[in-house]
Amino acid sequence: MSSSPLIKSLRAVAVFEAVKGLLVLAAGCGSLGLLHKDAHSIALKFVASIHLDPAAKYPKLFIDVSDHVTDGKLWFFAGLALVYAIFRFIEGYGLWKERAWAEWLALISGSIYLPVEIYELCVDFSWGMILALLANIGVVGLVAYALFRKRYPLNNGFPP
């Protein structure tokens, strides 16, 4: 059974969740590199290094936010990143091991993002947002299908 296309797809989702956890963990650790540093000047240098206009909407927002960075906030966000990463690692492990609790966790956590992604898409359309929404719909649909198949296997047919 572990070589079925459904299981392979769930394992791909498991790897995806683990990668998301790693990326957020890396960002959290990277934020600790800003401890005791001038975040504003670092933000200005970063915006300049990638050739963005510091007066444009998002670079200006990024620079403005950097004015309010404190060591306490950095520790707080690093802690949140750790919690998020642990959550994604647990979910990925459970999906890899074909655990129903992990499938329910993935279904619920993926579904929570859908209204937010749809709202964000309505407010500020972008193809990246469309891609993220479609990927999330795909993951939620796949996990829902896996849960349905566990409840109603193909050899037993559909419920009456």
Residue, then its C-alpha position, 0 to 999 in steps of 0.5 A: m500500500s505504501s507505494s500507491p500514488l495517494i501515499k506518494s502524494l501524501r509523502a510529498v506533502a510531508v516533505f513540503e511541510a518539513v521544508k516549510g518548517l526548515l525555512v521558517l526555522a532558518a528565518g528565525c535563527g537569522s533574525l537572532g543574527l540581528l540582536h544588538k545591531d542597527a536593524h534600520s541601517i541593515a534594512l536600508k543596505f538590504v533594499a539598496s543591494i537588491h536595487l529596490d526603490p526605498a520610497a516604493k510601497y513595500p521597501k518603505l514598509f520594510i524599512d519603517v518596520s525595521d525602525h521598531v525592531t527590538d531584541g525582545k521582539l527578535w527573541f519573540f519572533a524566533g520563538l514563534a518560528l521555533v514553535y511553527a517549525i516544530f508543528r510543521f515537523i510533527e505534521g510532516y512526520g505524521l503524514w510520512k508515517e500515514r497517521a490519520w491524526a496528521e491528515w486531520l491536522a494537515l486538513i485543518s491547518g491548511s483550511i485555516y489559510l484558505p479564507v485569508e488567501i482568498y481575501e488577500l487575493c481580492v485585496d492585492f491580486s498577484w500570480g504568486m498569490i494565485l499559485a499559493l492558493l491553488a497549491n493550498i487547495g491541492v493539499v487540502g483536497l488531497v488530504a481530504y481525499a486520503l481521509f475519505r478513502k480511509r473511511y470508505p476504501l475502494n473495495n467497499g464502495f461508497p456509502p449508501 
